[in-house]
């Protein structure tokens, strides 16, 4: 399926409603998060009501929705892969999200984001 104007409009609406804010993006690419990922103690460092947990959730939610609408065929797959930097963002935030699956006992948590990132990485390498 080729991307349509409706696909673009849907993705623009997604950006309008869910695109992570500046603070969330800064934290996702920060040395502070990288240090917590390396130490494997993100959930010990940051309480449930902390800004840092909110930032990670904000970033993850955006990409999870994008991955979901792509996997369901709601939007053109190639356009969704091109739309946002899922692969690089998963590199930074993914380890925390994988750990969240264990912490919260939910093995399907953030799987659409992970699949989107893997597909984008495959396209970049291909």
Backbone as a chain_set.jsonl record, in Angstrom:
{"seq": "XXXXXXXXXXXXXXXXXXXXXXXXXXXXXXXXXXXXXXXXXXXXXXXXXXXXXXXXXXXXXXXXXXXXXXXXXXXXXXXXXXXXXXXXXXXXXXXXXXXXXXXXXXXXXXXXXXXXXXXXXXXXXX", "coords": {"N": [[0.848, -1.177, 0.0], [0.559, 2.194, -0.798], [1.573, 5.256, 0.705], [-0.85, 7.603, 1.773], [-2.601, 10.764, 1.647], [-4.305, 10.759, 3.817], [-2.936, 9.017, 5.534], [-0.714, 10.578, 6.22], [-2.023, 12.719, 7.449], [-3.133, 11.41, 9.67], [-0.79, 10.696, 11.059], [0.242, 13.221, 11.575], [-1.718, 14.141, 13.325], [-1.34, 12.327, 15.406], [1.187, 13.198, 16.218], [0.494, 15.745, 17.097], [-1.082, 15.183, 19.333], [0.299, 13.254, 20.905], [3.112, 13.508, 20.693], [6.223, 13.438, 22.303], [7.22, 15.816, 24.807], [9.694, 18.447, 25.077], [11.252, 18.173, 27.444], [10.944, 15.447, 28.001], [12.107, 14.297, 25.727], [14.721, 15.257, 25.998], [15.469, 13.962, 28.376], [15.303, 11.275, 27.545], [17.517, 11.046, 25.922], [19.595, 11.555, 27.592], [22.606, 11.612, 29.618], [22.05, 10.924, 32.185], [19.866, 9.102, 32.066], [21.136, 7.111, 30.554], [23.08, 6.293, 32.352], [21.479, 5.168, 34.394], [20.365, 3.063, 32.939], [22.666, 1.572, 32.318], [23.46, 0.875, 34.913], [21.248, -0.566, 35.595], [19.238, 0.126, 37.352], [16.978, 1.749, 37.142], [14.284, 1.658, 38.073], [14.66, 1.597, 40.758], [15.906, 3.993, 41.266], [14.075, 5.991, 40.499], [10.975, 7.094, 41.551], [7.511, 6.068, 41.26], [5.978, 8.336, 40.812], [7.742, 10.162, 39.764], [9.301, 12.698, 37.684], [11.055, 11.624, 35.815], [10.158, 8.985, 35.35], [7.716, 9.633, 34.222], [8.6, 10.945, 31.903], [9.887, 8.86, 30.459], [7.694, 7.206, 30.068], [6.101, 8.897, 28.525], [7.58, 9.145, 26.135], [7.673, 6.438, 25.382], [4.95, 5.823, 25.068], [4.174, 7.337, 22.824], [5.671, 6.084, 20.731], [4.734, 3.487, 21.002], [2.035, 3.717, 20.258], [2.365, 4.578, 17.6], [3.69, 2.317, 16.598], [1.669, 0.427, 16.985], [-0.474, 1.321, 15.31], [0.795, 1.025, 12.911], [1.34, -1.767, 12.83], [-1.217, -2.791, 12.703], [-1.999, -2.061, 10.225], [-3.206, 0.36, 9.801], [-1.98, 2.623, 9.006], [0.288, 3.487, 6.407], [3.01, 1.321, 6.235], [5.72, 1.825, 5.455], [5.798, 4.618, 5.562], [5.31, 5.027, 8.296], [7.627, 3.885, 9.357], [9.513, 5.65, 8.419], [8.731, 7.97, 9.641], [9.463, 8.592, 12.377], [12.184, 8.474, 14.745], [12.379, 5.656, 15.765], [14.134, 3.459, 16.131], [16.62, 4.429, 17.16], [15.66, 5.638, 19.438], [14.599, 3.477, 20.83], [16.96, 2.158, 21.397], [17.976, 3.787, 23.421], [15.894, 3.986, 25.373], [14.66, 1.551, 25.442], [15.913, -0.586, 27.052], [15.001, 0.056, 29.647], [12.272, -0.234, 29.303], [12.035, -2.939, 28.698], [12.88, -3.944, 31.137], [10.736, -2.99, 32.615], [8.729, -4.741, 31.861], [9.369, -6.998, 33.336], [9.312, -5.969, 35.964], [6.632, -5.182, 36.226], [5.351, -7.467, 35.5], [4.285, -8.018, 32.941], [4.421, -9.252, 29.941], [3.839, -8.329, 27.386], [4.077, -5.654, 27.31], [4.921, -2.668, 25.764], [5.585, -3.857, 23.311], [4.849, -3.211, 20.685], [6.234, -0.866, 20.181], [8.834, -1.866, 20.367], [8.839, -3.667, 18.181], [8.412, -1.88, 16.065], [10.781, -0.389, 16.223], [12.661, -2.407, 15.668], [11.921, -3.077, 13.056], [12.441, -0.662, 11.761], [15.193, -0.462, 12.185], [16.042, -2.673, 10.722], [15.325, -1.818, 8.148], [17.091, 0.329, 7.914], [19.526, -0.962, 7.881], [19.262, -2.562, 5.702]], "CA": [[0.0, 0.0, 0.0], [1.306, 3.45, -0.856], [1.123, 6.263, 1.668], [-1.863, 8.532, 1.276], [-2.765, 12.004, 2.403], [-4.927, 10.369, 5.091], [-1.868, 8.484, 6.388], [0.054, 11.718, 6.715], [-2.877, 13.468, 8.376], [-3.214, 10.631, 10.897], [0.479, 10.818, 11.771], [0.322, 14.591, 12.092], [-2.605, 14.196, 14.487], [-0.621, 11.599, 16.458], [2.211, 14.115, 16.711], [-0.174, 16.833, 17.811], [-1.64, 14.711, 20.606], [1.174, 12.407, 21.72], [4.56, 13.723, 20.53], [6.831, 13.781, 23.594], [7.692, 17.172, 25.006], [11.141, 18.689, 25.062], [11.874, 17.603, 28.639], [10.962, 13.992, 27.842], [13.123, 13.971, 24.713], [16.043, 15.502, 26.589], [15.78, 12.893, 29.326], [15.499, 10.027, 26.809], [18.857, 11.039, 25.337], [20.507, 12.114, 28.584], [23.583, 10.763, 30.302], [21.394, 10.451, 33.41], [19.158, 7.87, 31.731], [22.132, 6.117, 30.142], [23.699, 5.782, 33.584], [20.492, 4.295, 35.048], [20.263, 1.87, 32.101], [23.891, 0.807, 32.534], [23.417, 0.335, 36.278], [20.091, -1.446, 35.702], [18.479, 0.464, 38.56], [16.036, 2.825, 36.845], [13.097, 1.576, 38.914], [15.086, 1.9, 42.135], [16.266, 5.419, 41.317], [12.98, 6.921, 40.243], [9.686, 6.657, 42.082], [6.421, 6.006, 40.302], [5.474, 9.685, 40.524], [8.853, 11.043, 39.372], [9.321, 13.239, 36.326], [11.815, 10.729, 34.944], [9.264, 7.898, 34.92], [6.744, 10.245, 33.316], [9.271, 11.206, 30.626], [10.057, 7.588, 29.749], [6.356, 6.768, 29.657], [5.655, 9.795, 27.456], [8.289, 8.735, 24.92], [7.255, 5.079, 25.039], [3.552, 5.84, 24.623], [4.147, 7.829, 21.447], [6.148, 5.06, 19.81], [3.85, 2.327, 21.105], [0.867, 4.001, 19.422], [2.821, 4.548, 16.214], [3.92, 0.907, 16.261], [0.382, -0.264, 16.944], [-1.233, 1.649, 14.093], [1.537, 0.436, 11.794], [1.17, -3.227, 12.817], [-2.618, -3.084, 12.353], [-2.234, -1.646, 8.848], [-4.006, 1.587, 9.777], [-1.178, 3.62, 8.311], [1.309, 2.895, 5.548], [4.146, 0.836, 7.019], [6.947, 2.539, 5.095], [5.692, 5.973, 6.091], [5.465, 4.943, 9.755], [9.042, 3.625, 9.637], [10.247, 6.866, 8.091], [8.173, 9.096, 10.383], [10.122, 8.956, 13.632], [13.4, 7.723, 15.04], [12.067, 4.607, 16.736], [15.27, 2.572, 16.391], [17.572, 5.084, 18.054], [14.998, 5.886, 20.711], [14.541, 2.183, 21.525], [18.312, 1.924, 21.929], [18.144, 4.574, 24.647], [14.82, 3.791, 26.348], [14.245, 0.151, 25.408], [16.294, -1.41, 28.203], [14.112, 0.365, 30.778], [10.962, -0.786, 28.989], [12.158, -4.388, 28.87], [12.891, -4.147, 32.586], [9.366, -2.732, 33.085], [7.964, -5.981, 31.666], [9.656, -7.857, 34.479], [8.859, -5.294, 37.184], [5.173, -5.156, 36.28], [4.822, -8.781, 35.162], [3.461, -7.919, 31.738], [5.374, -9.522, 28.864], [3.45, -7.671, 26.128], [4.25, -4.214, 27.505], [5.784, -1.932, 24.83], [6.048, -4.711, 22.211], [4.679, -2.544, 19.386], [7.382, 0.045, 20.063], [10.009, -2.695, 20.094], [8.723, -4.173, 16.809], [8.623, -0.729, 15.185], [12.215, -0.083, 16.244], [13.362, -3.491, 14.963], [11.637, -2.94, 11.618], [13.167, 0.51, 11.27], [16.618, -0.822, 12.177], [16.216, -3.571, 9.587], [15.286, -0.971, 6.945], [18.318, 1.135, 7.878], [20.637, -1.855, 7.575], [18.961, -3.29, 4.477]], "C": [[0.893, 1.24, 0.0], [0.712, 4.44, 0.148], [0.145, 7.225, 1.007], [-1.843, 9.809, 2.112], [-3.372, 11.696, 3.773], [-3.889, 9.789, 6.064], [-1.079, 9.62, 7.033], [-0.76, 12.498, 7.737], [-3.009, 12.731, 9.709], [-1.925, 10.762, 11.714], [0.689, 12.229, 12.312], [-0.559, 14.759, 13.327], [-1.961, 13.46, 15.669], [0.449, 12.495, 17.071], [1.605, 15.235, 17.549], [-0.605, 16.398, 19.214], [-0.593, 14.048, 21.495], [2.668, 12.672, 21.608], [5.165, 14.127, 21.868], [7.326, 15.223, 23.636], [9.203, 17.253, 25.047], [11.825, 18.031, 26.261], [11.98, 16.083, 28.523], [12.025, 13.568, 26.832], [14.53, 14.168, 25.271], [16.423, 14.386, 27.547], [16.065, 11.573, 28.601], [16.91, 9.912, 26.233], [19.928, 11.532, 26.309], [21.515, 11.088, 29.104], [22.974, 10.183, 31.576], [20.634, 9.145, 33.148], [20.14, 6.773, 31.341], [22.809, 5.487, 31.359], [22.761, 4.818, 34.31], [20.321, 2.989, 34.269], [21.476, 0.977, 32.339], [23.89, 0.138, 33.905], [22.256, -0.639, 36.473], [19.192, -1.136, 36.892], [17.478, 1.604, 38.356], [14.863, 2.821, 37.825], [13.415, 1.746, 40.392], [15.384, 3.392, 42.294], [15.061, 6.351, 41.297], [11.654, 6.336, 40.716], [8.617, 6.727, 40.995], [5.907, 7.389, 39.903], [6.575, 10.663, 40.094], [8.703, 11.545, 37.943], [10.004, 12.27, 35.371], [10.958, 9.558, 34.457], [8.217, 8.431, 33.95], [7.37, 10.461, 31.943], [9.436, 9.924, 29.808], [8.709, 7.095, 29.245], [5.83, 7.618, 28.489], [6.29, 9.403, 26.119], [7.784, 7.371, 24.452], [5.831, 5.043, 24.49], [3.438, 6.298, 23.173], [4.541, 6.724, 20.468], [5.312, 3.789, 19.859], [2.609, 2.524, 20.222], [1.246, 3.962, 17.946], [3.052, 3.109, 15.76], [2.626, 0.132, 16.124], [-0.378, 0.051, 15.663], [-0.523, 1.143, 12.845], [1.252, -1.059, 11.704], [-0.253, -3.637, 12.428], [-2.955, -2.673, 10.918], [-3.087, -0.399, 8.715], [-3.297, 2.669, 8.986], [-0.115, 2.883, 7.49], [2.564, 2.554, 6.347], [5.431, 1.606, 6.726], [6.942, 3.967, 5.64], [5.901, 5.974, 7.607], [6.926, 4.703, 10.135], [9.882, 4.876, 9.399], [9.923, 7.992, 9.065], [9.007, 9.515, 11.583], [11.305, 8.034, 13.884], [13.21, 6.639, 16.085], [13.293, 3.774, 17.111], [16.25, 3.196, 17.384], [16.951, 5.339, 19.423], [14.889, 4.59, 21.509], [15.898, 1.844, 22.125], [18.493, 2.582, 23.286], [17.163, 4.166, 25.745], [14.431, 2.317, 26.478], [14.665, -0.691, 26.602], [15.425, -1.172, 29.445], [12.746, -0.273, 30.536], [10.954, -2.304, 29.087], [12.157, -4.726, 30.36], [11.485, -3.938, 33.166], [8.491, -3.972, 32.914], [8.138, -6.911, 32.855], [9.09, -7.258, 35.767], [7.341, -5.387, 37.326], [4.526, -6.476, 35.872], [3.931, -8.806, 33.934], [4.373, -8.062, 30.522], [5.014, -8.887, 27.518], [3.61, -6.151, 26.192], [5.294, -3.672, 26.525], [6.274, -2.772, 23.647], [5.847, -4.077, 20.833], [5.796, -1.537, 19.133], [8.622, -0.756, 19.688], [9.993, -3.219, 18.653], [8.943, -3.059, 15.784], [10.11, -0.4, 15.085], [13.011, -1.146, 15.478], [13.148, -3.389, 13.459], [12.394, -1.756, 11.035], [14.663, 0.204, 11.183], [16.925, -1.736, 10.985], [16.221, -2.791, 8.263], [16.585, -0.177, 6.795], [19.519, 0.287, 7.459], [20.506, -2.486, 6.188], [19.365, -2.606, 3.259]], "O": [[1.878, 1.3, 0.736], [-0.493, 4.451, 0.397], [0.298, 7.604, -0.154], [-1.162, 9.905, 3.133], [-2.992, 12.304, 4.773], [-3.954, 10.038, 7.267], [-0.818, 9.614, 8.236], [-0.236, 12.892, 8.779], [-2.997, 13.362, 10.766], [-1.979, 10.922, 12.934], [1.254, 12.405, 13.391], [-0.177, 15.449, 14.272], [-2.035, 13.928, 16.805], [0.602, 12.547, 18.292], [2.152, 15.617, 18.584], [-0.499, 17.17, 20.167], [-0.594, 14.254, 22.709], [3.436, 12.096, 22.379], [4.677, 15.06, 22.507], [7.788, 15.77, 22.634], [9.895, 16.235, 25.05], [12.87, 17.399, 26.105], [12.995, 15.5, 28.904], [12.753, 12.601, 27.054], [15.418, 13.346, 25.044], [17.559, 13.913, 27.539], [16.966, 10.834, 28.997], [17.433, 8.809, 26.075], [21.034, 11.884, 25.898], [21.299, 9.878, 29.035], [23.336, 9.085, 31.998], [20.749, 8.193, 33.92], [19.985, 5.626, 31.76], [23.074, 4.285, 31.379], [23.197, 3.771, 34.788], [20.152, 1.927, 34.869], [21.334, -0.23, 32.539], [24.273, -1.024, 34.038], [22.27, -1.446, 37.403], [18.476, -2.007, 37.386], [17.168, 2.336, 39.296], [14.491, 3.87, 38.35], [12.517, 2.014, 41.19], [15.133, 3.971, 43.351], [15.033, 7.368, 41.99], [11.268, 5.233, 40.331], [8.801, 7.361, 39.955], [5.453, 7.582, 38.775], [6.346, 11.872, 40.067], [8.066, 10.907, 37.106], [9.567, 12.116, 34.231], [11.025, 9.182, 33.287], [7.871, 7.766, 32.974], [6.734, 10.188, 30.924], [9.159, 9.906, 28.609], [8.601, 6.619, 28.114], [5.189, 7.097, 27.577], [5.608, 9.339, 25.096], [7.502, 7.177, 23.27], [5.547, 4.307, 23.545], [2.691, 5.714, 22.389], [3.831, 6.462, 19.497], [5.196, 3.087, 18.854], [2.187, 1.603, 19.523], [0.528, 3.378, 17.133], [2.651, 2.731, 14.659], [2.498, -0.723, 15.248], [-0.874, -0.859, 14.999], [-1.167, 0.862, 11.834], [0.956, -1.568, 10.623], [-0.458, -4.72, 11.88], [-4.069, -2.908, 10.449], [-3.631, -0.125, 7.646], [-3.934, 3.526, 8.373], [0.317, 1.789, 7.853], [3.112, 3.404, 7.049], [6.149, 1.994, 7.648], [7.962, 4.459, 6.121], [6.6, 6.839, 8.135], [7.409, 5.255, 11.124], [10.856, 5.12, 10.112], [10.751, 8.874, 9.29], [9.232, 10.71, 11.777], [11.405, 6.953, 13.305], [13.804, 6.691, 17.162], [13.47, 3.421, 18.277], [16.659, 2.545, 18.346], [17.633, 5.265, 20.444], [15.065, 4.596, 22.727], [15.978, 1.306, 23.229], [19.092, 2.003, 24.191], [17.547, 4.019, 26.905], [13.927, 1.896, 27.519], [13.847, -1.447, 27.126], [15.152, -2.103, 30.202], [12.131, -0.794, 31.466], [9.961, -2.89, 29.518], [11.509, -5.682, 30.786], [11.091, -4.632, 34.103], [7.608, -4.225, 33.734], [7.183, -7.531, 33.322], [8.464, -7.959, 36.562], [6.828, -5.64, 38.416], [3.301, -6.601, 35.892], [2.938, -9.532, 33.894], [5.024, -7.099, 30.118], [5.829, -8.915, 26.597], [3.308, -5.451, 25.226], [6.418, -4.171, 26.471], [7.287, -2.428, 23.038], [6.599, -4.377, 19.905], [6.249, -1.378, 18.0], [9.372, -0.366, 18.793], [11.025, -3.212, 17.982], [9.585, -3.273, 14.756], [10.63, -0.162, 13.996], [13.93, -0.815, 14.728], [14.079, -3.591, 12.678], [12.93, -1.844, 9.93], [15.319, 0.575, 10.209], [17.952, -1.581, 10.325], [17.022, -3.073, 7.372], [17.111, -0.031, 5.692], [20.417, 0.766, 6.765], [21.496, -2.891, 5.579], [19.161, -3.127, 2.162]]}, "num_chains": 1, "name": "protein.A"}
